[in-house]
Amino acid sequence: MSSTLLSRRDLRFLLHDWLDVTRLTERPRYAEHSRDTFDAVLDLAERVATERFAPHNRAADRTEPTVHEGRVRMIPQVKEALDAFAQTGLLAATMDSSIGGMQLPHVVQAACFAWFQAANVATSAYPFLTLGNANLLLAHGSPEQVDTWVRPMVEGRFFGTMCLSEPQAGSSLADVTTRAEPQDDGTYRLYGTKMWISGGDHELAENIVHLVLARIPGGPPGVKGISLFIVPKVLLDDDGALGARNDVVLVGLNHKLGYRGTTNTLLNFGEGVHRPGGRPGAVGYLVGEPHQGLAQMFHMMNEARIGVGAGATALGYTGYLKSVEYARQRPQGRPVADKDPTAPQVPIVAHADVRRMLLAQKSYVEGAFALILYCGRLLDEERTAPDPADRERAHLLLELLTPIAKSWPSQWCLAANDLAIQVHGGYGYTRDYDVEQHWRDNRLNAIHEGTHGIQALDLLGRKATMAGGAGLALLLDTIRATVTRAWKAEGEAAELAGALGAALDRVALVTRRLWSTGDPEVALANASVYLEAVGHVVIAWMWLEQLLAVEGAGESDGDFLAGKRQAARYFFRYELPRTGPQFDLLESLDRTTLDVRDTWL
């Protein structure tokens, strides 16, 4: 029976027919792998996600974590699932063998982890954050810090978090006030409050490794004065055993619309409830050099942004599959041309408007999944391509695509969840079916790791202009290469290529126009519109790439390939045209949002 979490057939198509991931095994880092090992680890991920994560998804949503006498309690299935996840070795899937890793390609790891996000996004948040924490320390930590903190995380004994936001600062990290006072022994004592810390307290692991942004007194103001610290929940003795409680205190849990199974916390550092060494102050260890914390944290933040987009995609995908299954089984009404009231009812999938909603979902989720896996493939190119120039191009392209990979799925796979509810009709709004929870869980992804507005400012204000516009030029050239291939393929691919080529011209023209005035306020006033429009162009590119892969796949799986063609047609006919009015608005340098006064609102 086919899974309603993800489509394994689609994964085979994307990984093998399109991205040809097996070619990566020609590189030294992946030489011990093969298509068989890739497929085996995907089988493992699907099985554990299906058997250990999916069954308690609804229970974790209905029975949220609570605090009793300062300790977090949650249903036992969460820890059982995480223990099973740790045993798979996937916490170190892409890491070096020297650290206990599998040295899998990042694109394969992304496909594996999508199974867990589709099955239970709340429980998967704990390893998601731990992976990002460990990867940051592998990149910026000392060998001693890697041995002390990363190895236990790889083994699943310690979990990790990222502690950025503060109540008074929110997303404005320039206003972070948590301070880190240097000590004679080389450690620091931290004092301050952090807000919205996912996975910030629990008893799912032996320890929690917090990565905390804080200021060393005397440092420069703003983001240039931020440093990064390892602050464990429990300190370690000289032999590495668990020791005294650090001065990190759970103040309370935030109760969110979705992700209810993930603890989301307010933490106080240095409150004095715990007194390591006989005095208050949370003991922390500086990562790298002082005042480099934000640059270091972006290693985890950028990974998390693509991961949030992947989670949004997975939630949209499972909602889509469940609504397809429901539409095939639910009888209601009769064909428009059938006037006989005594005729048997037909499944609702027979109605054109239901098929429209299902096709829209398919175009969103399969387009987004292609983008997420493409970003994983770019990361493999950045890390392992034999030619340094290819590595640099992959890095530049991934930088540009990151805000799109985070925000587009968070908007449009949420729209897919909305349509999944609509397909279910009145039942979609009840707890009898999963789709209402998927919508609630996915609604958070538009905010996680930076709102659409923040990603839009990043795309238009930084990424599109970085290196003199080299990143945007590279993206446009890369998409034009696909357009050229499609022209040569002739037929329908060439027809769609014409539409995409015209949209690319608009992207280039509008970007120049927005920055032509030299006024950043005008240029960025409608950055969110720019993000959505350029995101649609990128997803159209993903669909043209898939269509070309379909044309090269023959007719071995007629229905599957026909579905791909139809979804590509849908996106080009129904979705890509949305960008025309958006580009018109942007090109006009409209000031409506700039000129409105707060007293008018």
C-alpha positions in Angstrom: 0.0 0.0 0.0 1.3 3.4 -0.9 2.4 5.7 1.9 0.4 8.9 2.6 3.5 10.5 4.1 5.5 11.0 1.0 5.6 9.4 -2.5 8.5 7.0 -2.8 7.9 6.9 -6.5 8.4 10.7 -6.7 11.5 10.4 -4.6 13.0 7.9 -7.0 12.2 10.2 -9.9 13.7 13.3 -8.3 16.8 11.7 -6.9 17.7 9.3 -9.7 15.9 10.3 -12.9 16.4 14.0 -12.4 19.3 14.7 -10.0 21.2 11.5 -10.8 22.6 11.3 -7.3 24.4 8.1 -7.9 27.0 10.1 -9.9 28.1 11.6 -6.6 29.6 8.2 -5.7 32.4 9.0 -8.2 33.7 11.5 -5.7 36.1 10.3 -2.9 33.8 11.4 0.0 30.9 9.2 -1.3 32.9 6.5 -2.9 31.8 3.8 -0.4 28.1 4.4 -1.4 26.0 3.3 -4.3 22.4 3.5 -5.4 21.7 0.5 -3.2 23.0 2.1 0.0 21.1 5.3 -0.8 17.9 3.3 -1.3 18.6 1.3 1.8 18.8 4.3 4.0 15.7 5.8 2.4 13.9 2.5 3.2 15.1 2.8 6.8 13.9 6.4 7.1 10.5 5.5 5.7 10.1 2.6 8.1 11.1 4.3 11.3 9.1 7.4 10.4 6.0 5.3 9.6 6.3 3.0 12.6 7.7 5.3 15.4 6.9 8.9 14.5 3.6 8.9 12.7 1.6 6.9 15.3 1.9 9.5 18.1 1.6 12.6 15.9 -2.0 13.3 16.9 -1.4 12.3 20.6 1.5 14.7 20.9 -0.7 17.4 19.4 -3.5 16.8 21.8 -1.4 16.2 24.9 1.1 19.1 24.9 4.2 19.2 27.1 3.5 20.6 30.6 5.6 21.7 33.5 5.3 20.0 37.0 7.6 21.2 39.8 10.0 22.7 37.3 10.2 19.5 35.1 8.8 19.1 31.6 6.5 16.2 31.0 5.3 14.8 27.7 3.9 11.6 26.3 6.4 8.7 26.4 6.2 7.9 22.7 8.2 11.1 21.9 11.3 9.7 23.7 10.8 6.3 22.3 10.7 7.6 18.8 13.8 9.8 19.3 15.7 6.8 20.7 14.8 4.8 17.6 15.9 7.7 15.4 19.3 7.9 17.2 19.8 4.2 16.6 19.4 4.7 12.8 22.6 6.7 12.8 20.9 9.5 10.8 22.0 12.1 13.3 25.4 11.8 11.7 24.2 11.0 8.2 26.3 13.6 6.4 29.2 13.9 8.9 32.7 12.6 8.5 33.3 8.9 9.4 35.8 10.1 11.9 33.0 11.6 14.0 30.8 8.5 13.5 29.1 9.7 10.4 27.8 7.9 7.3 29.2 10.5 4.8 25.9 10.5 2.9 25.3 13.2 0.4 23.3 16.1 1.8 20.6 15.6 -0.9 20.0 12.0 0.3 19.9 13.1 3.9 17.3 15.8 3.0 15.1 13.2 1.4 15.5 10.9 4.4 14.6 13.6 6.9 11.6 14.6 5.0 10.0 11.3 6.0 10.2 12.3 9.6 8.9 15.8 9.1 5.9 14.4 7.2 5.3 11.8 9.8 5.6 14.1 12.9 7.1 17.5 12.5 6.9 18.3 16.2 9.0 15.2 17.3 11.4 15.7 14.4 12.1 19.2 15.6 14.4 17.8 18.3 16.9 16.0 16.0 16.5 18.9 13.5 17.8 21.4 16.0 20.5 19.0 17.3 21.8 18.4 13.7 22.1 22.2 13.1 23.8 22.7 16.4 26.3 19.9 15.8 27.1 21.1 12.3 27.8 24.6 13.5 30.2 23.3 16.1 31.9 21.1 13.5 32.4 24.2 11.4 33.4 26.7 14.1 34.1 24.9 17.3 37.5 23.7 18.6 38.5 20.0 18.4 37.9 19.8 22.2 34.4 21.3 21.8 33.7 18.8 19.1 34.8 15.9 21.2 32.9 17.2 24.3 29.6 18.3 22.8 29.2 17.0 19.2 30.0 13.4 19.8 27.3 13.0 22.4 24.8 14.7 20.1 25.7 12.4 17.2 25.0 9.5 19.6 21.6 10.9 20.6 22.7 11.3 24.2 22.7 15.2 24.1 20.3 17.4 22.2 20.9 20.9 20.9 19.2 24.3 20.6 19.8 27.8 19.2 19.1 30.7 21.5 18.8 34.0 19.6 15.6 35.9 20.3 14.9 37.9 23.4 11.6 39.3 24.6 12.5 43.0 23.9 14.4 42.2 20.6 12.4 39.6 18.7 14.0 39.2 15.3 16.2 42.3 15.7 19.4 40.7 16.9 21.1 44.0 17.0 19.1 44.6 20.2 20.2 41.4 22.0 21.3 42.3 25.6 22.3 39.0 27.2 25.8 39.5 28.5 28.7 37.2 28.9 31.3 38.1 31.5 34.8 36.6 31.1 36.2 34.5 34.0 39.7 33.8 35.1 39.5 30.2 34.0 38.6 31.1 30.4 34.9 30.4 30.7 32.2 33.0 30.7 29.2 33.7 32.9 26.0 34.5 31.0 23.1 36.6 32.3 19.9 37.3 30.3 16.6 35.9 28.9 16.0 34.1 25.7 12.5 33.6 24.2 10.9 31.2 21.7 13.6 28.5 22.3 12.3 25.3 20.6 13.5 22.2 22.5 14.8 24.5 25.3 13.9 22.1 28.1 12.8 18.5 28.3 14.0 15.2 29.6 14.4 13.5 26.3 18.2 13.3 26.5 20.9 13.4 29.2 21.8 17.0 28.4 20.8 20.0 26.3 23.5 22.0 24.5 22.4 25.6 24.1 24.1 27.8 21.5 23.6 31.3 22.9 24.2 34.7 21.4 25.4 37.2 24.0 27.6 40.3 24.3 31.0 40.5 26.0 31.2 43.8 27.9 33.2 46.4 26.0 32.4 44.9 22.6 31.1 47.0 19.7 27.4 47.9 19.5 24.9 46.2 17.3 25.4 42.9 15.6 29.1 43.4 15.4 29.4 42.9 19.1 27.6 39.6 19.4 29.5 36.4 20.4 28.5 32.8 20.4 28.6 30.5 23.5 28.0 26.9 24.3 25.9 26.8 27.5 24.9 23.3 28.5 21.9 22.6 30.8 24.1 20.3 32.8 27.9 20.9 33.3 30.4 18.1 32.8 33.0 16.9 35.1 36.6 16.7 34.0 36.1 13.1 32.9 33.1 14.0 30.8 30.4 12.7 33.2 27.3 14.7 34.0 28.0 17.1 36.8 26.2 20.1 38.4 23.2 21.9 37.0 24.1 25.0 35.1 22.3 28.2 35.9 19.8 27.9 33.1 16.2 28.0 34.3 13.0 27.2 32.5 10.6 30.1 33.1 7.7 28.7 31.1 6.4 27.0 28.0 4.8 28.9 25.1 1.7 27.2 23.7 1.5 27.5 20.0 -1.1 27.0 17.3 0.9 24.0 15.9 4.1 22.1 16.6 2.4 21.4 20.0 4.6 18.4 20.7 7.8 20.6 20.6 8.6 22.3 23.8 8.9 26.1 23.2 10.4 27.9 26.0 11.4 31.1 27.8 14.8 30.6 29.5 16.6 32.6 32.1 20.4 32.5 32.1 22.2 33.5 35.3 19.1 33.9 37.5 20.8 32.2 40.5 18.4 29.3 41.0 21.3 27.0 40.3 24.8 28.2 41.5 27.6 26.3 39.7 30.8 26.8 41.6 28.8 28.3 44.4 27.7 31.5 42.6 25.1 32.6 40.1 25.7 32.9 36.4 25.3 30.3 33.6 28.7 28.9 32.6 29.4 29.3 28.9 32.2 28.4 26.5 33.1 30.8 23.7 32.9 29.4 20.2 35.7 30.8 18.0 36.7 34.4 18.3 34.8 37.1 20.3 32.3 39.2 18.3 31.9 36.7 15.5 28.8 35.1 16.9 26.3 36.2 14.3 28.4 35.1 11.4 28.8 31.7 13.1 25.2 31.4 14.0 24.2 32.0 10.3 25.8 28.6 9.6 23.0 27.1 11.7 20.4 29.6 10.7 20.8 29.1 6.9 20.7 25.3 7.4 17.6 25.8 9.6 15.9 28.0 7.0 16.2 25.4 4.3 15.1 22.8 6.9 12.0 24.9 7.7 11.2 25.0 4.0 11.7 21.2 3.9 9.3 20.7 6.8 6.7 23.0 5.2 7.0 20.9 2.0 6.7 17.6 3.9 3.5 18.8 5.7 2.1 20.1 2.4 3.0 16.8 0.8 1.4 14.5 3.3 -1.8 16.7 3.4 -1.9 16.4 -0.4 -1.6 12.6 -0.4 -4.3 12.3 2.3 -6.7 14.5 0.4 -6.1 12.5 -2.8 -6.9 9.3 -0.9 -10.0 10.9 0.6 -11.3 12.2 -2.7 -11.0 8.7 -4.3 -13.0 7.1 -1.5 -15.6 9.7 -0.7 -18.8 9.4 -2.8 -20.8 12.6 -3.2 -22.9 14.0 -6.1 -23.1 13.1 -9.7 -21.5 14.2 -12.9 -22.7 17.6 -14.2 -24.1 16.0 -17.4 -26.0 13.3 -15.4 -29.5 14.5 -14.6 -30.7 11.2 -13.1 -31.1 11.6 -9.3 -31.3 7.8 -8.9 -27.9 7.3 -10.5 -25.2 6.2 -8.0 -23.0 8.9 -6.5 -19.5 9.3 -7.8 -16.3 9.8 -5.8 -15.6 13.4 -5.4 -12.4 13.1 -7.4 -14.7 12.9 -10.4 -15.6 16.6 -10.0 -13.5 19.0 -11.9 -13.2 21.5 -9.1 -11.9 18.8 -6.7 -9.3 17.8 -9.4 -8.3 21.4 -9.7 -7.6 21.6 -5.9 -5.7 18.4 -6.0 -3.7 19.4 -9.0 -2.9 22.8 -7.4 -1.6 20.9 -4.3 0.5 18.6 -6.5 2.1 21.5 -8.3 3.0 23.2 -5.0 4.3 20.3 -3.1 6.2 18.5 -5.8 7.6 21.8 -7.1 8.8 22.7 -3.6 10.2 19.2 -2.9 12.3 19.5 -6.1 13.6 22.9 -4.9 14.6 21.5 -1.5 16.4 18.5 -3.0 18.1 20.8 -5.5 19.4 22.9 -2.6 20.7 19.7 -1.0 22.5 18.9 -4.3 24.0 22.4 -4.4 25.4 21.8 -0.9 27.0 18.6 -2.1 28.5 20.6 -5.0 29.7 23.3 -2.7 31.4 20.7 -0.4 32.8 18.1 -2.9 32.9 19.4 -6.5 36.4 18.7 -7.9 36.6 22.2 -9.5 36.9 25.1 -7.0 35.0 27.3 -9.5 32.1 24.9 -9.4 32.2 24.9 -5.6 32.0 28.7 -5.6 29.1 28.8 -8.1 27.2 26.3 -6.0 27.8 28.4 -2.9 26.6 31.6 -4.6 23.5 29.9 -6.0 22.6 28.3 -2.7 23.0 31.7 -0.9 20.5 33.3 -3.3 18.1 30.4 -3.2 18.0 30.0 0.6 15.4 32.7 1.4 13.2 31.3 -1.4 13.6 27.7 -0.2 12.6 28.8 3.2 9.6 31.1 2.4 8.0 29.7 -0.8 7.2 26.3 0.7 6.1 28.0 3.9 3.5 30.0 1.9 2.4 27.7 -0.8 2.6 24.3 0.9 0.4 26.0 3.6 -1.9 26.9 0.7 -1.8 23.2 -0.2 -2.8 22.3 3.3 -5.7 24.8 3.1 -6.9 23.1 -0.1 -6.6 19.6 1.5 -9.0 20.8 4.2 -11.3 22.1 1.5 -11.2 18.7 -0.4 -12.3 17.1 2.9 -15.3 19.5 3.1 -16.8 19.8 6.6 -14.8 16.9 7.8 -11.6 18.8 7.0 -12.3 21.2 9.9 -12.7 18.4 12.4 -10.1 16.4 14.3 -11.4 13.2 12.7 -8.8 13.7 9.9 -5.2 14.8 10.0 -5.4 17.7 7.6 -6.5 20.3 10.1 -3.4 19.5 12.2 -1.1 19.7 9.2 -2.4 23.2 8.5 -1.9 24.3 12.1 1.6 22.8 12.2 2.5 24.4 8.8 1.2 27.9 9.7 4.2 28.3 12.0 6.8 27.8 9.2 6.0 31.3 7.8 7.5 32.6 11.0 10.1 30.1 12.0 13.7 31.2 11.2 12.5 34.6 10.0 9.2 35.8 8.6 8.4 36.2 4.9 9.3 39.9 5.3 12.7 39.1 6.7 13.4 36.6 3.9 12.2 39.2 1.4 14.6 41.8 2.7 17.4 39.2 2.6 16.6 38.3 -1.0 16.1 41.7 -2.5 18.3 43.8 -0.1 21.3 41.5 0.2 21.3 38.4 -2.0 20.2 40.0 -5.3 22.8 42.7 -4.9 25.7 40.7 -3.4 29.0 40.6 -5.3 27.7 43.3 -7.7 24.6 41.2 -8.5 26.6 38.1 -9.4 24.3 35.8 -7.4 21.2 36.9 -9.3 23.0 36.8 -12.6 24.1 33.2 -11.9 20.6 32.2 -11.1 19.2 33.8 -14.2 21.9 32.2 -16.3 21.3 28.8 -14.7 17.6 29.0 -15.5 18.3 30.2 -19.0 20.4 27.1 -19.6 17.3 25.0 -18.7 15.2 27.2 -21.1 17.7 26.5 -23.9 17.5 22.8 -23.3 13.7 23.0 -23.4 13.8 24.9 -26.7 15.9 22.2 -28.2 13.6 19.5 -26.9 10.8 21.2 -28.9 7.1 20.4 -28.4 5.4 21.3 -25.1 8.7 21.9 -23.3 9.6 24.6 -25.8 6.2 26.2 -25.3 6.7 26.4 -21.5 10.3 27.6 -22.0 9.0 30.6 -23.8 6.8 31.6 -20.8 9.7 31.0 -18.4 12.1 33.0 -20.5 9.8 36.0 -20.6 9.4 35.8 -16.8 13.2 35.7 -16.4 13.5 38.9 -18.4 11.0 40.6 -16.0 13.1 39.5 -13.0 16.2 41.1 -14.4 14.4 44.3 -15.5 12.4 44.7 -12.3 15.4 44.2 -10.1 17.3 46.9 -11.9 14.3 49.2 -11.8 13.9 48.8 -8.0 17.4 49.8 -7.3 17.6 52.5 -10.0 16.5 55.3 -7.6 19.2 54.7 -5.1 16.5 54.9 -2.4 16.5 51.6 -0.3 13.1 52.5 1.3 11.4 52.5 -2.2 13.3 49.5 -3.4 12.4 47.4 -0.4 8.9 48.6 0.3 7.4 45.7 -1.6 10.1 43.2 -1.1 7.6 40.5 -0.1 5.9 40.8 -3.5 9.3 40.4 -5.1 10.0 37.3 -3.0 6.7 35.7 -4.0 7.1 36.6 -7.7 10.7 35.4 -8.0 9.8 32.3 -6.0 7.1 31.5 -8.5 9.7 31.8 -11.3 12.1 29.5 -9.5 9.4 26.9 -9.0 8.4 27.2 -12.7 12.0 26.4 -13.4 11.8 23.3 -11.1 8.8 22.2 -13.1 10.5 22.7 -16.5 13.4 20.7 -15.2 11.1 17.9 -14.1 9.3 18.0 -17.4 12.6 17.5 -19.3 13.4 14.6 -17.0 10.0 13.1 -17.7 10.6 13.4 -21.5 13.8 11.4 -21.0 12.2 8.7 -18.8 10.2 7.0 -21.6 6.8 5.6 -20.8 7.7 3.0 -18.1 5.2 4.5 -15.6 2.5 6.1 -17.6 0.2 7.5 -14.9 3.1 8.8 -12.8 4.7 10.6 -15.8 1.4 11.9 -17.1 0.8 13.3 -13.7 4.1 15.2 -13.8 3.3 16.6 -17.2 -0.1 17.8 -16.0 1.2 19.4 -12.9 3.8 21.3 -15.0 1.1 22.5 -17.3 -1.0 23.6 -14.3 1.8 25.6 -12.8 2.7 27.3 -16.0 -1.0 28.1 -16.9 -2.4 28.9 -13.5 0.5 30.0 -11.3 3.3 31.6 -13.3 0.9 34.2 -14.8 0.4 35.5 -11.3 3.8 37.1 -11.5 2.8 39.5 -14.3 0.8 41.9 -12.2 3.3 41.5 -9.4 6.2 42.6 -11.6 4.0 45.5 -12.9 3.5 46.7 -9.4 7.2 46.4 -8.5 8.3 48.1 -11.7 6.0 51.1 -11.0 7.8 51.8 -7.7 4.5 52.0 -5.9 4.6 53.9 -2.6 1.2 52.9 -1.2 2.7 51.0 1.8 5.4 53.6 2.3 3.0 56.6 2.4 0.3 55.1 4.7 0.3 56.7 8.1 -0.2 54.7 11.3 -3.2 56.9 12.2 -4.9 55.7 9.0 -4.8 52.0 10.1 
